[in-house]
Amino acid sequence: MVDVDMSHNALFHMKSGHLLQSIRKLKLNDNRLRTCDGIERLLQLEELDLSNNDIQDVQDLAPLASCTNLQRLALVGNPLTNVEGCQERVLQLLPSVIHILL
């Protein structure tokens, strides 16, 4: 398993061309991300921590739909977690996710 920790780096966006395609666990918590653009090419990704970023809406997670191995997703501390029905909408958008932390 390849784990990558890019937390606490004040990142505004991701460029997946800079990441190993074999990443299975990616920590991006405590950055300034607003979307998941750039993560969609990580097809082996199983766990993703996006806690404490600036993700406003469930649609900002849409690029993750191509990550069909994604099972665990952490979104604590993002504005979207205050939206009614957030968990249901995320699970509908990302059916492979079996554990979500809001």
Sequence and secondary structure as in RCSB ss.txt:
>XXXX:A:sequence
MVDVDMSHNALFHMKSGHLLQSIRKLKLNDNRLRTCDGIERLLQLEELDLSNNDIQDVQDLAPLASCTNLQRLAL
VGNPLTNVEGCQERVLQLLPSVIHILL
>XXXX:A:secstr
 EEEE  SS  S   GGGS TTEEEEE  SS     TT TT TT  EEE  SS   SGGGGGGGGG TT  EEE 
TT GGGGSTTHHHHHHHH TT  EEE 
